[in-house]
Amino acid sequence: MVQDKVMPVHITQNFRYQCHELLQKVISAKDQNKKIIYLDETVFSKLSLLNKEWSPKNCNLFVDSRQVYTGYRCAIASISEEKGVELIHI
């Protein structure tokens, strides 16, 4: 049986407080007709690739090393309710 992990009480209280504060800031921004932009980022690296793969008997698996050793790629994107996609940078 898997037991659910429960956050300590002080962490839960702090999380709820921060959520309440953020909600108040969003409401205030909307009341002032300010544009709200949501932004997120991610990083892709060669470590994102599968380490194991299946291939049929007597058939070698081929990996193009030029695609594997390309370094890192970072992506950042933002959206808004008014415009949809605001900005994407890779």
C-alpha positions as CSV (number, residue, x, y, z in Angstrom):
1,M,0.0,0.0,0.0
2,V,1.3,3.4,-1.0
3,Q,1.0,6.1,1.7
4,D,0.2,9.6,0.7
5,K,2.9,12.1,1.6
6,V,1.6,15.0,3.7
7,M,3.3,18.4,3.8
8,P,4.2,19.7,7.3
9,V,1.6,22.1,8.7
10,H,3.8,25.2,8.6
11,I,4.6,24.5,4.9
12,T,1.0,24.0,4.0
13,Q,0.0,27.2,5.8
14,N,2.8,29.2,4.0
15,F,1.6,27.7,0.7
16,R,-2.0,28.7,1.3
17,Y,-0.9,32.2,2.4
18,Q,1.2,32.7,-0.8
19,C,-1.7,31.4,-2.9
20,H,-4.0,33.9,-1.3
21,E,-1.5,36.8,-1.8
22,L,-1.0,35.9,-5.4
23,L,-4.8,35.7,-6.0
24,Q,-5.2,39.2,-4.5
25,K,-2.5,40.5,-6.8
26,V,-4.2,39.0,-9.9
27,I,-7.5,40.5,-8.8
28,S,-5.9,43.9,-8.3
29,A,-4.2,43.8,-11.7
30,K,-7.5,42.8,-13.4
31,D,-9.3,45.7,-11.5
32,Q,-6.6,48.1,-12.9
33,N,-7.1,46.7,-16.4
34,K,-3.5,45.5,-16.5
35,K,-2.5,42.8,-19.0
36,I,-1.5,39.5,-17.3
37,I,1.1,37.5,-19.1
38,Y,1.8,33.9,-18.1
39,L,5.4,32.7,-18.8
40,D,7.2,29.4,-18.6
41,E,10.6,27.9,-19.6
42,T,12.1,24.6,-20.2
43,V,15.6,23.2,-21.1
44,F,16.2,20.2,-23.3
45,S,19.5,18.4,-23.3
46,K,21.0,15.1,-24.5
47,L,20.1,13.7,-21.1
48,S,16.5,13.9,-22.2
49,L,17.1,11.0,-24.7
50,L,16.1,7.4,-23.9
51,N,19.0,5.4,-22.5
52,K,17.6,2.0,-23.6
53,E,15.8,1.0,-26.7
54,W,14.6,-2.3,-28.3
55,S,15.6,-3.7,-31.6
56,P,14.8,-7.0,-33.3
57,K,17.3,-9.9,-33.2
58,N,20.2,-9.5,-35.6
59,C,19.3,-5.9,-36.3
60,N,21.5,-3.1,-35.0
61,L,19.9,0.0,-33.6
62,F,21.1,3.2,-35.5
63,V,21.4,6.6,-33.7
64,D,22.5,9.6,-35.6
65,S,25.1,11.1,-33.3
66,R,24.7,14.6,-34.9
67,Q,21.2,14.6,-33.4
68,V,22.3,13.4,-30.0
69,Y,25.3,15.7,-29.4
70,T,23.7,19.0,-30.2
71,G,24.1,20.6,-26.8
72,Y,21.3,22.2,-25.0
73,R,18.1,23.9,-26.2
74,C,16.2,26.3,-24.0
75,A,12.6,27.5,-24.7
76,I,10.7,30.3,-23.1
77,A,7.1,31.1,-24.0
78,S,4.5,33.5,-22.8
79,I,0.7,33.8,-23.4
80,S,-2.0,36.2,-22.5
81,E,-5.8,36.1,-22.5
82,E,-6.1,38.9,-25.0
83,K,-3.5,37.8,-27.6
84,G,-2.8,34.1,-27.0
85,V,0.8,33.4,-27.7
86,E,2.8,36.5,-26.9
87,L,6.4,35.4,-27.4
88,I,8.4,32.3,-28.0
89,H,12.2,32.2,-27.9
90,I,14.4,29.1,-28.4
